[in-house]
Amino acid sequence: MSAVARRVALKAAAAGAGPRHVRGAARLSQRLAMQQSYRCASTGKLFRGVESQAFVATPEFRSSGPEFPVFQIMDESGVLPAGEALPFSLDEGVKMYELMVKSAVYDQFLQTMQRQGRISFYCTNFGEEAASVGTAAALEGQDMIWPQYRELGMFLWRGLTAQQIVDQNIGNEGDSSKGRNLQVHYCMLDKNVQTVHAVLGTQVPQAPGAGYAYKLGRDDRVSVAYFGDGAASEGDSLTALNMASVYGAQTLFICRNNGYSISTGVEDQYGGDGIAGRGPAFGIPAIRVDGNDLIAVYTATKQARRMAVEQGTPVLIELMTYRVGDHTTSDDSKAYRRENEEEVSEWKKKGPIPRWRKFLESQGVWDAQKQEAAEALAKEEIVSAFKAGEAKKKPAIKECFTDNYTQMPWHLEEQWQFVEKHVREYSADYTIGKFRGLDGPLPPMDPSRARSGPLTSPPPPSSKTERTTMVNAINDALGVALEKNPKAVLYGQDVGFGGVFRCSVGLRDRFGAERVMNAPVAEQAIAGFAVGLSCAGYTAIAEIQFADYIFPAFDQIVNEIAKYRYRNAGGGAGNIVIRTPCSAVGHGSMYHSQSPESFFAHCPGLKIVVPRGPKQAKGLLLSAIRDPDPVIFFEPKVLYRHIFENADGDVPIGDYELPLGQAEVVREGTDVTLVGWGTQVMRMQAAADRAAKEGISCEVIDLQTIIPWDVDAVEASVKKTGRMIVTHEAPSTNGFGAEIGQKIQERCFLHLEAPIQRVCGWDTHFPYAFEEVYLPSVARLQDAIRKTMSF
């Protein structure tokens, strides 16, 4: 028995307690002593990361916390409670009402246009006008907004015109996104509003990135993510809440809980107390608001914004409303609504427009005549805009290809030049009169633009070098990038510690914990966070711990990062590099050995780089970090500590870049061309050494950049040698080697002396026990060289 327990027992005995009470007191004192010994020195709690202060002797299971009340100031009667003052002027209140009316009139008209087949799709906002207008009015113009597809009122508040709305829904040349997006996918980058996101919830993890940037800059700005109760079920939304909480990002999460996600009601959408209840679980202040009460919506948003800026915290707002219309024009809600027509009618009566109209009428600032005039004006605006919009042509055909990258790479130039000629030659098969300029002469074309290789090249590196490893070269490149660019942020799992491969070791000490950060284990949140940082003017250097773990981030990378510039028509997410260790390591098996570059090569908008050695790793990484387009930088991890005895190990001192999109002829030859990247370059060189002993001269090309790849360099080599072998660790089927082989066959058919061969990983998963058999080894390359030479 401990000293504490003995003292408690003696006191109990002295007080006349029986043996049972003495034993109970002793157990209590032991528990208290144990709790004291368990306490974490850094937090004072029992365990790090939780708020628990005490152990208990019986199991306690909890399924809910305290009930979230619904914040409401004005009920459906439209009467302001006695003593309650408006948080804005009556004039502002009238403006908000006019925009809500305008939203409803526009919705009704455009829904009719869809029914007439004059636009293909539409999504209305009926019954949710206060949620959109009220929040927008409470924000400041400098706040960044990440909308979903039911925020028409917010767009109107920020200044979106009837003509812009119509042009976007028609997809004509007046559309700011050049006719690329589905209807209602508006964008106002000049007003700090990102493009509406079609993929449910993907915008939510992006908002904290911008919110964190505003925190770093000590800015009076917040980042605002709008989403619905359906999107709240996405993993993106949950990881976003955690990411924002961990980093204290100045972010408002505004959830419109309208009861339905298409046909799925909230009863089937989530368990627990709605969406607001999730806030406390992540340490985020949260509030539930009557979303039909304009005053309550405005007040809660205004206060939440103040909290986010002044306290450096994200805030979650759940707006309770009701979707009185269909999900979209492709939907008939009568087939699934739980409420009958009478109940839906009641919801309409207590909606935001009738409620706010009653109040304005009670103040003498609104009447039936003004209502009629407001509706007539809105109808005239949208009808006039639609007539003008239908008279406009579609954008020039070149806009189909622009904005995937800052500058069109060779393959898009090649494709555009072909299309311009093709549609004219087969004009009967295309509606060429609808496209701007397509019924006229060919636009000017520069054949040199269809050549591969970089359009500009950086200055050559310093002649002073030092022999080092790839891991040190990467660390050096990251240090240079962070030192030269105060708005560069490096983050990822274990990055603060130095990373599992130690690529970032020491950088947190040099540049601070605000710019070199550990990230939660949530790859989609890491990728989404990069979008927000980039849109806020920062450079995001994200690390995915293994390339095998990149797939949770696949949606953010291919549907968001890759498409961002294209759907925004030039603006948005660039200055993003995602580093990730890839390929075989000798003992990694299927979850630590994959080479997934071909998955991403299929997606326009991304650049993909794989270095072969320390010199290339540093120079290419610095180029990737500074490139205005997003880059995935695959690092062959088996090379991290490999000792390079050749010039690849001699790394220039200081800052230098190697151009993206340029292949390097590592070894000149005359008989056969070997093409590969990353670790395969060493294997190609070894195979070339063996072939040389047999009198075969191999030309070895390191592609370095997968997208855009240097086709001209490979073409020139194959026209010289007449033979080609392409090799990579990824499985053969649909690997990037197939694309290389097809393009070279197309360009070099009459020069080929033998069929193009591929030496790749097998079409099975990467096996632990059979790695030496799986890999495209030196022996397999040697065998392929012999076969192509003897063909």
KOLNU-915713 format. One record per residue (C-alpha): residue in three letters; x, y, z. Coordinates in steps of 0.5 Angstrom, whole numbers, padded with zeros to 4 digits, always signed. Example, Ala and Ser with C-alpha at 12.3 -4.5 7.8 and 13.67 -1.06 7.14 Angstrom:
BEGIN
Ala+0025-0009+0016Ser+0027-0002+0014
***
This chain:
BEGIN
Met+0000+0000+0000Ser+0003+0007-0002Ala+0004+0012+0003Val-0002+0016+0000Ala-0007+0010+0001Arg-0004+0009+0008Arg-0006+0016+0010Val-0013+0016+0008Ala-0014+0009+0011Leu-0011+0011+0018Lys-0016+0017+0017Ala-0022+0013+0016Ala-0021+0008+0021Ala-0020+0014+0026Ala-0026+0017+0024Gly-0030+0010+0026Ala-0030+0007+0019Gly-0031+0000+0018Pro-0026-0005+0014Arg-0030-0004+0008His-0030+0003+0008Val-0023+0003+0009Arg-0021-0001+0003Gly-0026+0003-0001Ala-0022+0009+0001Ala-0015+0006+0000Arg-0017+0004-0007Leu-0020+0011-0008Ser-0013+0014-0006Gln-0009+0009-0010Arg-0013+0011-0016Leu-0012+0018-0015Ala-0004+0017-0014Met-0004+0013-0021Gln-0008+0019-0024Gln-0002+0023-0022Ser+0003+0019-0024Tyr+0000+0018-0031Arg+0000+0025-0032Cys+0003+0028-0038Ala+0008+0033-0036Ser+0007+0037-0043Thr+0000+0038-0042Gly-0002+0036-0035Lys-0007+0031-0038Leu-0007+0024-0037Phe-0005+0023-0044Arg-0003+0027-0050Gly-0008+0029-0055Val-0014+0028-0050Glu-0018+0032-0045Ser-0019+0027-0040Gln-0017+0029-0033Ala-0019+0022-0029Phe-0020+0015-0029Val-0026+0012-0028Ala-0028+0005-0025Thr-0034+0003-0029Pro-0034+0003-0037Glu-0038+0009-0040Phe-0040+0009-0047Arg-0042+0016-0050Ser-0046+0017-0056Ser-0048+0024-0056Gly-0046+0031-0053Pro-0050+0036-0051Glu-0056+0038-0055Phe-0054+0044-0060Pro-0060+0049-0060Val-0062+0052-0066Phe-0060+0060-0066Gln-0066+0064-0069Ile-0068+0071-0068Met-0074+0072-0073Asp-0079+0066-0073Glu-0083+0065-0079Ser-0088+0071-0077Gly-0083+0076-0079Val-0083+0080-0073Leu-0077+0082-0069Pro-0077+0081-0062Ala-0078+0087-0057Gly-0071+0090-0056Glu-0067+0087-0062Ala-0064+0091-0066Leu-0062+0089-0074Pro-0055+0088-0075Phe-0055+0092-0081Ser-0059+0098-0084Leu-0066+0097-0087Asp-0063+0099-0094Glu-0058+0094-0093Gly-0064+0089-0091Val-0068+0092-0097Lys-0062+0090-0102Met-0061+0083-0099Tyr-0069+0082-0100Glu-0068+0084-0107Leu-0062+0079-0109Met-0066+0074-0106Val-0072+0076-0110Lys-0067+0076-0116Ser-0065+0069-0115Ala-0072+0066-0115Val-0074+0070-0121Tyr-0067+0068-0125Asp-0068+0060-0122Gln-0075+0060-0125Phe-0073+0063-0132Leu-0067+0058-0133Gln-0071+0052-0130Thr-0076+0054-0136Met-0070+0055-0141Gln-0068+0048-0139Arg-0075+0045-0140Gln-0075+0048-0147Gly-0068+0045-0149Arg-0065+0051-0149Ile-0060+0050-0144Ser-0058+0042-0142Phe-0058+0043-0134Tyr-0060+0047-0128Cys-0060+0047-0121Thr-0065+0052-0117Asn-0064+0055-0110Phe-0071+0055-0108Gly-0072+0056-0101Glu-0065+0057-0099Glu-0064+0064-0101Ala-0062+0067-0094Ala-0057+0062-0093Ser-0053+0064-0099Val-0055+0072-0099Gly-0054+0072-0091Thr-0047+0069-0091Ala-0045+0073-0097Ala-0047+0080-0094Ala-0043+0078-0087Leu-0037+0077-0090Glu-0032+0082-0093Gly-0030+0083-0100Gln-0023+0080-0099Asp-0025+0073-0096Met-0024+0067-0101Ile-0030+0063-0102Trp-0030+0056-0104Pro-0037+0055-0107Gln-0042+0049-0108Tyr-0047+0049-0113Arg-0053+0052-0109Glu-0050+0059-0108Leu-0053+0064-0113Gly-0055+0069-0108Met-0047+0069-0106Phe-0045+0070-0113Leu-0051+0076-0114Trp-0048+0079-0107Arg-0041+0079-0110Gly-0043+0082-0117Leu-0045+0077-0122Thr-0049+0079-0127Ala-0055+0076-0131Gln-0051+0076-0137Gln-0045+0073-0134Ile-0050+0068-0131Val-0053+0066-0138Asp-0047+0066-0142Gln-0044+0061-0137Asn-0051+0057-0137Ile-0050+0057-0145Gly-0043+0056-0145Asn-0042+0061-0150Glu-0036+0066-0152Gly-0038+0071-0146Asp-0037+0065-0141Ser-0031+0067-0137Ser-0029+0059-0136Lys-0029+0059-0144Gly-0035+0054-0144Arg-0032+0049-0141Asn-0036+0048-0135Leu-0043+0045-0133Gln-0049+0049-0132Val-0049+0053-0125His-0041+0053-0125Tyr-0040+0060-0124Cys-0033+0063-0123Met-0031+0070-0120Leu-0023+0070-0119Asp-0023+0077-0119Lys-0028+0078-0113Asn-0025+0072-0109Val-0030+0067-0111Gln-0027+0060-0114Thr-0031+0056-0119Val-0036+0052-0117His-0034+0045-0115Ala-0038+0039-0119Val-0035+0033-0115Leu-0038+0033-0108Gly-0034+0036-0102Thr-0027+0037-0106Gln-0027+0044-0104Val-0028+0043-0097Pro-0020+0041-0096Gln-0018+0046-0100Ala-0021+0052-0096Pro-0016+0051-0090Gly-0010+0052-0094Ala-0012+0059-0096Gly-0014+0060-0089Tyr-0008+0058-0086Ala-0004+0062-0091Tyr-0008+0068-0088Lys-0006+0066-0081Leu+0001+0066-0084Gly+0000+0073-0087Arg-0003+0076-0081Asp-0009+0078-0086Asp-0016+0080-0084Arg-0019+0075-0089Val-0022+0068-0088Ser-0023+0062-0093Val-0030+0060-0093Ala-0032+0053-0096Tyr-0040+0052-0097Phe-0042+0045-0098Gly-0049+0041-0096Asp-0051+0035-0092Gly-0049+0030-0097Ala-0042+0033-0098Ala-0041+0033-0090Ser-0041+0025-0091Glu-0035+0025-0096Gly-0028+0024-0093Asp-0026+0030-0096Ser-0030+0034-0091Leu-0028+0030-0085Thr-0021+0031-0086Ala-0022+0038-0088Leu-0024+0040-0081Asn-0019+0036-0078Met-0013+0039-0082Ala-0016+0046-0080Ser-0017+0045-0073Val-0009+0042-0073Tyr-0007+0048-0076Gly-0011+0054-0073Ala-0013+0056-0080Gln-0018+0062-0081Thr-0023+0058-0084Leu-0031+0058-0084Phe-0034+0052-0086Ile-0042+0053-0088Cys-0046+0047-0089Arg-0053+0048-0092Asn-0057+0042-0088Asn-0063+0042-0093Gly-0065+0035-0091Tyr-0064+0032-0098Ser-0058+0030-0102Ile-0061+0028-0108Ser-0066+0023-0106Thr-0062+0021-0100Gly-0065+0024-0094Val-0061+0026-0087Glu-0064+0020-0084Asp-0060+0016-0089Gln-0054+0021-0089Tyr-0051+0021-0082Gly-0052+0018-0075Gly-0051+0023-0069Asp-0053+0030-0068Gly-0053+0033-0075Ile-0047+0037-0078Ala-0045+0042-0072Gly-0044+0036-0067Arg-0038+0035-0071Gly-0035+0041-0069Pro-0033+0040-0062Ala-0030+0033-0064Phe-0025+0037-0068Gly-0024+0042-0063Ile-0028+0047-0067Pro-0033+0052-0065Ala-0040+0050-0068Ile-0046+0053-0068Arg-0053+0051-0071Val-0057+0057-0074Asp-0064+0057-0077Gly-0062+0058-0084Asn-0069+0061-0086Asp-0068+0067-0081Leu-0064+0072-0085Ile-0062+0076-0079Ala-0059+0070-0075Val-0055+0067-0081Tyr-0052+0074-0082Thr-0051+0075-0074Ala-0048+0068-0074Thr-0043+0069-0080Lys-0041+0076-0078Gln-0039+0073-0071Ala-0036+0067-0074Arg-0031+0071-0078Arg-0029+0075-0072Met-0027+0069-0068Ala-0023+0066-0074Val-0019+0072-0075Glu-0018+0074-0068Gln-0017+0068-0065Gly-0014+0064-0071Thr-0019+0058-0071Pro-0024+0055-0076Val-0031+0055-0074Leu-0037+0051-0077Ile-0044+0054-0078Glu-0050+0049-0080Leu-0055+0053-0083Met-0062+0049-0082Thr-0066+0050-0088Tyr-0071+0046-0093Arg-0070+0044-0101Val-0077+0046-0103Gly-0075+0045-0111Asp-0072+0039-0114His-0065+0037-0113Thr-0064+0039-0121Thr-0068+0039-0127Ser-0066+0032-0128Asp-0069+0030-0122Asp-0077+0029-0119Ser-0077+0030-0112Lys-0084+0028-0111Ala-0082+0021-0112Tyr-0078+0021-0106Arg-0080+0026-0101Arg-0082+0024-0094Glu-0086+0030-0094Asn-0093+0031-0097Glu-0095+0037-0101Glu-0098+0040-0096Glu-0092+0040-0091Val-0088+0042-0097Ser-0093+0048-0098Glu-0092+0050-0091Trp-0084+0050-0092Lys-0085+0055-0097Lys-0089+0059-0093Lys-0084+0060-0087Gly-0078+0060-0092Pro-0073+0066-0092Ile-0077+0070-0098Pro-0084+0071-0095Arg-0081+0072-0088Trp-0076+0077-0089Arg-0082+0081-0094Lys-0086+0081-0088Phe-0081+0084-0084Leu-0080+0089-0089Glu-0087+0091-0090Ser-0088+0092-0083Gln-0082+0097-0083Gly-0086+0101-0089Val-0080+0100-0094Trp-0083+0095-0098Asp-0090+0093-0101Ala-0094+0090-0106Gln-0092+0095-0112Lys-0085+0094-0110Gln-0085+0087-0110Glu-0088+0087-0117Ala-0083+0092-0120Ala-0077+0088-0117Glu-0080+0081-0120Ala-0081+0085-0127Leu-0074+0088-0127Ala-0071+0081-0125Lys-0075+0078-0131Glu-0073+0083-0136Glu-0065+0083-0134Ile-0065+0075-0135Val-0069+0075-0141Ser-0065+0080-0144Ala-0059+0077-0142Phe-0061+0070-0145Lys-0063+0073-0152Ala-0056+0076-0152Gly-0053+0070-0150Glu-0056+0066-0155Ala-0054+0070-0161Lys-0046+0069-0158Lys-0042+0064-0161Lys-0038+0058-0158Pro-0031+0060-0156Ala-0025+0059-0161Ile-0023+0052-0162Lys-0016+0053-0159Glu-0020+0054-0153Cys-0021+0047-0152Phe-0013+0046-0151Thr-0011+0052-0148Asp-0010+0053-0140Asn-0009+0046-0138Tyr-0002+0049-0137Thr+0001+0056-0137Gln+0004+0055-0144Met+0001+0049-0149Pro+0006+0043-0149Trp+0008+0040-0156His+0003+0035-0156Leu-0003+0040-0155Glu+0000+0044-0160Glu+0000+0038-0165Gln-0007+0036-0163Trp-0010+0043-0164Gln-0007+0044-0170Phe-0009+0038-0173Val-0017+0039-0170Glu-0017+0046-0174Lys-0015+0043-0180His-0019+0037-0179Val-0026+0040-0178Arg-0025+0044-0184Glu-0024+0039-0188Tyr-0030+0035-0185Ser-0034+0041-0184Ala-0041+0037-0186Asp-0040+0033-0179Tyr-0039+0039-0175Thr-0043+0045-0173Ile-0037+0050-0175Gly-0041+0056-0176Lys-0043+0056-0168Phe-0035+0056-0166Arg-0032+0063-0167Gly-0027+0063-0173Leu-0028+0056-0175Asp-0032+0058-0181Gly-0026+0063-0183Pro-0019+0062-0185Leu-0014+0058-0181Pro-0011+0061-0175Pro-0004+0063-0175Met+0000+0057-0173Asp+0008+0056-0171Pro+0010+0049-0173Ser+0016+0050-0168Arg+0011+0050-0162Ala+0010+0043-0163Arg+0017+0041-0162Ser+0018+0038-0155Gly+0023+0040-0150Pro+0023+0047-0146Leu+0021+0053-0149Thr+0026+0057-0145Ser+0032+0054-0141Pro+0035+0056-0134Pro+0042+0059-0134Pro+0047+0053-0133Pro+0049+0051-0126Ser+0056+0053-0122Ser+0062+0049-0124Lys+0063+0048-0117Thr+0060+0041-0114Glu+0061+0037-0109Arg+0060+0029-0108Thr+0053+0027-0105Thr+0047+0023-0104Met+0040+0024-0107Val+0037+0025-0100Asn+0042+0030-0099Ala+0041+0034-0105Ile+0034+0034-0104Asn+0035+0037-0097Asp+0039+0042-0100Ala+0034+0044-0106Leu+0028+0044-0101Gly+0033+0049-0096Val+0034+0053-0102Ala+0027+0054-0104Leu+0025+0056-0097Glu+0030+0061-0096Lys+0029+0064-0103Asn+0021+0064-0103Pro+0019+0066-0096Lys+0012+0064-0098Ala+0014+0057-0099Val+0011+0052-0095Leu+0013+0045-0094Tyr+0009+0040-0090Gly+0007+0032-0090Gln+0007+0026-0085Asp+0013+0027-0081Val+0016+0032-0085Gly+0018+0036-0079Phe+0022+0031-0076Gly+0025+0030-0082Gly+0021+0025-0086Val+0022+0018-0086Phe+0027+0018-0091Arg+0030+0024-0087Cys+0030+0029-0094Ser+0027+0035-0089Val+0032+0034-0083Gly+0034+0040-0080Leu+0029+0045-0084Arg+0024+0046-0079Asp+0030+0049-0074Arg+0032+0053-0080Phe+0025+0056-0083Gly+0021+0055-0077Ala+0015+0050-0075Glu+0010+0055-0079Arg+0013+0053-0086Val+0016+0046-0084Met+0010+0042-0082Asn+0008+0035-0080Ala+0001+0034-0083Pro-0004+0029-0081Val-0005+0022-0084Ala-0010+0024-0089Glu-0007+0024-0096Gln-0013+0028-0099Ala-0013+0033-0094Ile-0005+0034-0096Ala-0007+0035-0103Gly-0013+0039-0102Phe-0009+0044-0097Ala-0004+0045-0103Val-0010+0048-0107Gly-0012+0053-0102Leu-0004+0055-0101Ser-0003+0056-0108Cys-0010+0060-0109Ala-0008+0065-0103Gly-0001+0066-0107Tyr+0004+0061-0103Thr+0008+0055-0106Ala+0006+0049-0103Ile+0011+0043-0103Ala+0007+0037-0100Glu+0010+0030-0099Ile+0006+0024-0099Gln+0010+0019-0095Phe+0010+0013-0100Ala+0008+0013-0107Asp+0004+0007-0106Tyr+0000+0012-0101Ile-0002+0017-0106Phe-0009+0014-0108Pro-0013+0017-0103Ala-0011+0024-0106Phe-0012+0021-0113Asp-0019+0025-0113Gln-0016+0032-0111Ile-0010+0031-0116Val-0013+0029-0122Asn-0020+0032-0121Glu-0018+0038-0117Ile-0011+0040-0118Ala-0010+0038-0125Lys-0016+0041-0128Tyr-0016+0048-0124Arg-0013+0052-0129Tyr-0017+0049-0134Arg-0024+0050-0131Asn-0022+0057-0128Ala-0019+0059-0135Gly-0012+0061-0133Gly-0013+0062-0126Gly-0012+0058-0120Ala-0008+0053-0117Gly-0001+0052-0119Asn+0006+0053-0116Ile+0004+0046-0113Val+0009+0040-0112Ile+0008+0034-0109Arg+0014+0030-0107Thr+0013+0022-0106Pro+0018+0016-0106Cys+0017+0011-0111Ser+0019+0004-0114Ala+0023-0002-0111Val+0027-0001-0105Gly+0029-0009-0104His+0024-0011-0099Gly+0018-0006-0100Ser+0013-0011-0103Met+0006-0009-0106Tyr+0005-0003-0101His+0012+0000-0101Ser+0015-0001-0108Gln+0010+0002-0113Ser+0011+0006-0119Pro+0004+0010-0121Glu+0007+0015-0126Ser+0002+0012-0131Phe-0004+0013-0127Phe-0003+0021-0127Ala+0000+0021-0134His-0007+0020-0137Cys-0009+0026-0134Pro-0008+0033-0137Gly-0005+0039-0133Leu+0000+0035-0129Lys+0007+0035-0130Ile+0011+0029-0128Val+0018+0028-0126Val+0023+0022-0124Pro+0030+0024-0123Arg+0036+0019-0124Gly+0041+0022-0119Pro+0043+0027-0114Lys+0045+0032-0119Gln+0038+0031-0123Ala+0034+0031-0116Lys+0036+0038-0114Gly+0036+0041-0121Leu+0029+0038-0123Leu+0026+0039-0116Leu+0028+0047-0116Ser+0025+0047-0123Ala+0019+0043-0120Ile+0018+0048-0114Arg+0018+0054-0118Asp+0014+0052-0124Pro+0007+0055-0125Asp+0004+0049-0126Pro+0003+0043-0121Val+0008+0038-0121Ile+0008+0031-0118Phe+0016+0029-0117Phe+0017+0022-0116Glu+0023+0020-0112Pro+0026+0013-0113Lys+0027+0011-0106Val+0033+0006-0107Leu+0037+0012-0110Tyr+0037+0016-0104Arg+0043+0013-0101His+0046+0010-0107Ile+0053+0012-0108Phe+0054+0015-0115Glu+0061+0015-0117Asn+0060+0018-0124Ala+0058+0025-0125Asp+0051+0024-0123Gly+0053+0025-0116Asp+0057+0031-0117Val+0052+0036-0115Pro+0053+0044-0116Ile+0053+0048-0110Gly+0048+0053-0109Asp+0042+0055-0113Tyr+0041+0052-0120Glu+0035+0049-0124Leu+0035+0043-0130Pro+0029+0044-0135Leu+0023+0040-0134Gly+0021+0037-0141Gln+0028+0035-0143Ala+0031+0029-0144Glu+0038+0027-0143Val+0042+0023-0148Val+0046+0019-0142Arg+0050+0015-0147Glu+0051+0016-0154Gly+0050+0010-0159Thr+0049+0007-0166Asp+0045+0001-0166Val+0039+0001-0161Thr+0036+0006-0157Leu+0034+0005-0149Val+0029+0009-0146Gly+0027+0010-0139Trp+0027+0014-0132Gly+0029+0014-0125Thr+0032+0007-0123Gln+0032+0004-0129Val+0037+0009-0132Met+0043+0005-0128Arg+0040-0002-0131Met+0040+0001-0138Gln+0047+0003-0137Ala+0049-0003-0134Ala+0046-0007-0140Ala+0049-0002-0145Asp+0056-0004-0142Arg+0054-0012-0143Ala+0052-0010-0150Ala+0058-0007-0151Lys+0062-0013-0150Glu+0058-0016-0155Gly+0060-0011-0160Ile+0053-0007-0159Ser+0053+0000-0159Cys+0047+0003-0154Glu+0044+0010-0154Val+0041+0011-0147Ile+0036+0016-0146Asp+0034+0019-0139Leu+0027+0022-0140Gln+0027+0025-0134Thr+0020+0028-0135Ile+0014+0024-0136Ile+0009+0029-0138Pro+0011+0033-0142Trp+0016+0028-0145Asp+0021+0030-0150Val+0019+0026-0156Asp+0024+0030-0161Ala+0030+0027-0157Val+0027+0020-0157Glu+0025+0021-0165Ala+0032+0023-0167Ser+0036+0017-0163Val+0031+0012-0166Lys+0032+0015-0173Lys+0039+0014-0172Thr+0039+0007-0169Gly+0033+0004-0172Arg+0031+0000-0166Met+0028+0002-0159Ile+0027-0001-0152Val+0023+0003-0147Thr+0023+0000-0140His+0020+0002-0133Glu+0018-0001-0126Ala+0011+0000-0127Pro+0007-0006-0130Ser+0007-0007-0138Thr+0000-0006-0139Asn-0002+0001-0140Gly+0005+0003-0137Phe+0008+0010-0140Gly+0012+0006-0145Ala+0006+0004-0149Glu+0005+0011-0150Ile+0012+0012-0152Gly+0012+0006-0157Gln+0006+0008-0160Lys+0008+0015-0162Ile+0015+0013-0164Gln+0012+0008-0168Glu+0008+0013-0171Arg+0014+0018-0173Cys+0019+0013-0174Phe+0016+0007-0178Leu+0020+0007-0184His+0026+0008-0180Leu+0025+0002-0175Glu+0029-0005-0176Ala+0026-0009-0171Pro+0019-0008-0167Ile+0019-0004-0161Gln+0020-0007-0155Arg+0018-0006-0147Val+0022-0009-0141Cys+0017-0007-0135Gly+0014-0010-0129Trp+0010-0016-0130Asp+0002-0015-0130Thr+0002-0017-0123His+0002-0014-0116Phe+0009-0013-0113Pro+0011-0019-0110Tyr+0016-0019-0104Ala+0019-0026-0105Phe+0020-0025-0112Glu+0022-0018-0113Glu+0028-0020-0117Val+0024-0024-0122Tyr+0019-0018-0122Leu+0024-0012-0123Pro+0026-0011-0131Ser+0033-0013-0129Val+0040-0012-0133Ala+0039-0019-0135Arg+0032-0018-0138Leu+0035-0011-0142Gln+0041-0015-0144Asp+0036-0021-0147Ala+0032-0015-0150Ile+0038-0012-0153Arg+0040-0019-0156Lys+0033-0020-0159Thr+0032-0013-0162Met+0039-0014-0166Ser+0038-0021-0168Phe+0031-0019-0171
***
